[in-house]
Amino acid sequence: MCARGWISSARAGFVLLCGYFSILCGVTVMMMVMMMMVHQAAAGCRDRESPNCCTGRNNDCFEHTGRKTTCYCDTYCQRTGDCCEDYQSVCQISAIDCVVGSWGLWSSCTSPCGVGSTERSRQVSVPPRNGGTPCPDLKQRRGCFGNNEICSTAKEVAKILPDSFQRNFKDPWRRPHMLIKEAKASYCVYLRVKQASAPCKLQLWTAQLVRERLVCAECQSDAMSKSDRCGGGGFEGTRTFWAAASVIGCHGSWVRESSSEGCRCPPYSVLFV
């Protein structure tokens, strides 16, 4: 009986020992598998060729893990949650944020008369590196309303006649006792036609006022105002308007390109009225 009890106890102890050994083996195997998985997944920004880290969103800034998955080393990965394991240690510690200077002055309004836009800019003092904060906007733009001193004059409409009209026309109704206006030197204005209405085609001299044609308009003494200039002569680079005094409905716009003092326009030109 004693021998049988000893054998039963030995068997029970052996079974218990095998159970503990099995548990220990299972834990060991699980730890080895986890270590292998971690080793396989280990890959990251440090393994990349320079630069290790990228700013903003850069789909080319990635690395492959041991399990053939893709992880990223750009700043955007913090939003999408697909950063490489060493992103924080490699990229964030050595990250340099962008630094910009102060804003410059606003530019002049793009339109001297009416609605336009103006802008200002600033320069980058320190560019971002290693996944640092990207630079903010370097340009700002806002609307403006040009109110240059030329605006009121630019709204004048030039009235014109063909140069076939007698130059320095003298009024036949002038009384002998009426003072004669002092003759002033004429000047020429060269204007590029930008628009002409359909009725302009009805007369030979206005039919020549076509788009992109350079026209010489002569300002003679009788057409000059108190400022010794003809109304509607315009300004360089600014579109102004004209109307044919002898052709109903003929009008358009042009841009002044240059002027010449003390000159005469060639034949088939126009005169300011």
C-alpha positions as CSV (number, residue, x, y, z in Angstrom):
1,M,0.0,0.0,0.0
2,C,2.8,2.4,0.8
3,A,4.5,1.7,-2.4
4,R,1.4,2.4,-4.4
5,G,0.9,5.7,-2.5
6,W,4.4,6.7,-3.3
7,I,4.0,5.9,-7.0
8,S,0.7,7.9,-7.1
9,S,2.4,10.9,-5.5
10,A,5.3,10.6,-7.9
11,R,3.0,10.5,-10.9
12,A,1.0,13.5,-9.6
13,G,4.3,15.5,-9.1
14,F,5.5,14.6,-12.5
15,V,2.2,15.7,-14.1
16,L,2.3,19.0,-12.1
17,L,6.0,19.6,-13.1
18,C,5.1,19.0,-16.8
19,G,2.2,21.5,-16.5
20,Y,4.5,24.2,-15.1
21,F,7.1,23.4,-17.7
22,S,4.5,23.7,-20.5
23,I,3.3,27.1,-19.1
24,L,6.9,28.3,-18.9
25,C,7.6,27.2,-22.5
26,G,4.4,28.9,-23.7
27,V,5.4,32.2,-22.1
28,T,8.9,31.9,-23.5
29,V,7.6,31.2,-27.0
30,M,5.2,34.2,-26.8
31,M,8.0,36.5,-25.7
32,M,10.2,35.3,-28.5
33,V,7.4,35.9,-31.1
34,M,6.7,39.4,-29.8
35,M,10.4,40.2,-29.9
36,M,10.6,39.0,-33.5
37,M,7.5,41.1,-34.4
38,V,9.0,44.2,-32.9
39,H,12.3,43.5,-34.6
40,Q,10.5,43.0,-37.9
41,A,8.5,46.2,-37.5
42,A,11.5,48.3,-36.5
43,A,12.4,50.7,-39.3
44,G,12.1,54.4,-39.5
45,C,13.4,57.9,-40.1
46,R,16.9,57.2,-38.9
47,D,17.3,54.7,-41.7
48,R,16.5,57.2,-44.4
49,E,19.1,59.0,-46.5
50,S,19.3,62.7,-45.9
51,P,17.0,64.3,-45.2
52,N,15.8,62.0,-42.5
53,C,12.7,64.1,-41.9
54,C,10.6,66.3,-44.2
55,T,8.3,69.3,-43.7
56,G,4.7,69.6,-44.6
57,R,3.0,66.8,-46.5
58,N,5.5,64.8,-48.6
59,N,4.4,61.4,-49.9
60,D,8.0,60.6,-50.9
61,C,9.2,60.9,-47.4
62,F,8.6,57.3,-46.3
63,E,10.4,54.1,-45.1
64,H,9.5,50.4,-45.3
65,T,9.2,48.4,-42.1
66,G,10.3,44.8,-41.8
67,R,6.8,43.6,-42.4
68,K,6.8,45.5,-45.8
69,T,4.4,48.2,-44.4
70,T,5.0,51.9,-45.1
71,C,5.6,54.5,-42.5
72,Y,6.2,58.2,-43.0
73,C,8.7,60.8,-41.7
74,D,6.9,64.0,-42.9
75,T,5.2,66.5,-40.5
76,Y,1.8,65.4,-41.9
77,C,2.2,61.9,-40.5
78,Q,1.2,63.3,-37.1
79,R,-2.3,64.0,-38.4
80,T,-2.7,60.7,-40.3
81,G,-1.1,58.6,-37.5
82,D,1.3,56.7,-39.8
83,C,4.6,58.0,-38.5
84,C,7.6,55.7,-38.2
85,E,8.4,54.4,-34.7
86,D,11.4,56.7,-34.3
87,Y,9.7,59.8,-35.7
88,Q,9.5,61.6,-32.3
89,S,13.1,60.8,-31.3
90,V,14.6,61.6,-34.7
91,C,12.5,64.4,-36.1
92,Q,11.0,66.2,-33.2
93,I,14.1,66.6,-31.1
94,S,16.2,68.1,-33.9
95,A,13.3,70.0,-35.6
96,I,13.8,73.6,-36.5
97,D,10.6,75.7,-37.0
98,C,10.3,78.3,-39.7
99,V,11.0,81.9,-38.8
100,V,9.8,84.9,-40.9
101,G,10.6,88.6,-40.8
102,S,8.2,91.5,-40.4
103,W,5.8,92.6,-43.2
104,G,6.9,95.1,-45.7
105,L,5.0,98.1,-46.9
106,W,1.9,97.8,-49.0
107,S,2.4,98.3,-52.7
108,S,0.6,101.0,-54.6
109,C,-2.9,100.3,-55.9
110,T,-2.9,98.4,-59.2
111,S,-5.6,100.8,-60.5
112,P,-4.8,104.5,-60.4
113,C,-8.6,105.1,-60.8
114,G,-11.2,102.8,-59.4
115,V,-11.1,99.3,-57.8
116,G,-7.7,97.5,-57.8
117,S,-5.5,95.5,-55.4
118,T,-2.4,96.0,-53.3
119,E,-0.1,93.5,-51.7
120,R,2.8,93.2,-49.2
121,S,5.3,90.4,-48.5
122,R,7.8,89.2,-45.9
123,Q,11.0,87.1,-46.2
124,V,12.0,83.8,-44.5
125,S,14.7,84.3,-41.9
126,V,15.1,80.7,-40.9
127,P,13.8,77.9,-43.2
128,P,12.2,74.8,-41.5
129,R,14.3,71.7,-41.1
130,N,13.9,68.2,-39.9
131,G,10.1,68.3,-39.8
132,G,9.8,71.7,-38.2
133,T,6.8,73.9,-38.5
134,P,6.3,75.1,-42.1
135,C,6.4,78.8,-43.0
136,P,3.2,80.8,-42.9
137,D,2.0,82.9,-45.8
138,L,4.7,85.2,-47.2
139,K,2.3,87.4,-49.2
140,Q,-0.9,89.2,-48.4
141,R,-3.3,90.9,-50.8
142,R,-6.3,93.2,-50.3
143,G,-8.5,95.4,-52.3
144,C,-8.0,99.1,-52.8
145,F,-9.6,102.1,-54.6
146,G,-7.3,104.2,-56.7
147,N,-8.0,107.9,-56.5
148,N,-5.0,109.4,-58.2
149,E,-5.0,113.1,-59.1
150,I,-5.2,112.2,-62.8
151,C,-8.5,110.4,-62.3
152,S,-10.8,113.4,-62.8
153,T,-8.9,114.4,-65.9
154,A,-8.9,110.9,-67.3
155,K,-12.7,110.9,-67.3
156,E,-12.7,113.6,-69.9
157,V,-13.9,112.6,-73.4
158,A,-11.7,113.9,-76.2
159,K,-13.8,115.3,-79.1
160,I,-12.0,114.9,-82.4
161,L,-12.3,116.0,-86.1
162,P,-10.3,115.0,-89.2
163,D,-7.3,117.1,-90.0
164,S,-9.0,118.1,-93.3
165,F,-10.7,120.8,-91.2
166,Q,-9.0,124.1,-91.7
167,R,-6.2,124.5,-89.2
168,N,-6.3,127.5,-86.9
169,F,-9.8,128.2,-87.9
170,K,-10.9,131.9,-87.7
171,D,-14.4,132.8,-86.8
172,P,-16.0,134.8,-89.6
173,W,-18.5,136.3,-87.2
174,R,-15.7,137.9,-85.1
175,R,-16.2,141.7,-84.7
176,P,-13.2,143.9,-85.3
177,H,-13.2,145.1,-81.7
178,M,-13.1,141.6,-80.3
179,L,-9.7,140.5,-79.0
180,I,-7.9,137.8,-81.0
181,K,-6.7,134.9,-78.9
182,E,-2.9,134.6,-78.7
183,A,-1.7,131.8,-80.9
184,K,0.1,129.0,-79.0
185,A,2.4,126.3,-80.2
186,S,0.5,123.1,-81.1
187,Y,1.6,119.7,-79.9
188,C,0.9,116.1,-80.9
189,V,-0.4,113.1,-78.8
190,Y,0.1,109.6,-80.0
191,L,-2.7,107.2,-78.9
192,R,-3.3,103.5,-79.4
193,V,-7.0,102.8,-80.3
194,K,-8.5,100.1,-78.0
195,Q,-12.1,100.3,-79.0
196,A,-14.3,101.9,-81.8
197,S,-18.1,101.7,-82.1
198,A,-19.9,100.4,-85.2
199,P,-21.1,103.8,-86.6
200,C,-17.4,104.8,-87.0
201,K,-17.4,102.7,-90.2
202,L,-19.8,105.1,-91.9
203,Q,-17.3,107.8,-92.5
204,L,-13.9,107.4,-94.3
205,W,-11.8,109.3,-91.6
206,T,-13.4,107.5,-88.7
207,A,-13.2,104.1,-90.4
208,Q,-9.5,104.3,-89.9
209,L,-9.9,104.3,-86.1
210,V,-9.6,100.6,-85.7
211,R,-8.3,98.5,-82.7
212,E,-4.6,98.7,-82.0
213,R,-3.9,101.4,-84.6
214,L,-1.6,104.2,-83.5
215,V,-3.3,107.6,-84.1
216,C,-1.7,111.1,-84.0
217,A,-4.0,113.7,-82.5
218,E,-2.9,117.3,-82.8
219,C,-3.8,119.9,-80.2
220,Q,-3.9,123.4,-81.8
221,S,-4.1,126.8,-80.2
222,D,-7.9,127.3,-80.7
223,A,-8.7,124.0,-79.0
224,M,-6.5,124.6,-75.9
225,S,-8.0,125.4,-72.5
226,K,-6.6,127.8,-69.9
227,S,-4.0,125.2,-69.0
228,D,-2.6,125.2,-72.6
229,R,-3.8,121.7,-73.1
230,C,-6.6,120.1,-75.0
231,G,-9.3,118.3,-73.1
232,G,-9.3,114.5,-73.2
233,G,-5.6,114.2,-74.1
234,G,-5.3,111.4,-71.6
235,F,-2.3,110.1,-69.6
236,E,0.3,107.5,-70.5
237,G,-0.8,103.9,-69.7
238,T,-4.3,105.0,-68.8
239,R,-7.3,104.2,-71.0
240,T,-9.4,107.3,-71.9
241,F,-12.3,107.9,-74.2
242,W,-12.9,109.8,-77.4
243,A,-15.9,110.8,-79.6
244,A,-16.0,111.9,-83.2
245,A,-17.6,115.4,-83.3
246,S,-19.1,115.1,-86.8
247,V,-20.2,111.4,-86.8
248,I,-23.2,110.6,-84.6
249,G,-22.6,107.5,-82.4
250,C,-18.9,107.1,-83.3
251,H,-16.9,106.8,-80.1
252,G,-14.4,104.6,-78.4
253,S,-11.3,104.4,-76.2
254,W,-7.6,104.7,-76.6
255,V,-4.4,104.7,-74.5
256,R,-1.8,107.5,-74.7
257,E,1.7,106.3,-75.5
258,S,3.7,109.5,-76.0
259,S,3.5,113.2,-76.9
260,S,5.6,115.7,-78.8
261,E,5.7,119.5,-78.3
262,G,5.7,122.0,-81.1
263,C,4.9,119.4,-83.9
264,R,2.4,118.8,-86.7
265,C,0.6,115.4,-87.2
266,P,1.0,113.8,-90.6
267,P,-1.9,113.8,-93.1
268,Y,-5.0,111.8,-92.4
269,S,-4.6,112.4,-88.6
270,V,-7.2,113.9,-86.2
271,L,-7.5,117.2,-84.4
272,F,-8.7,117.9,-80.9
273,V,-11.8,120.2,-80.8
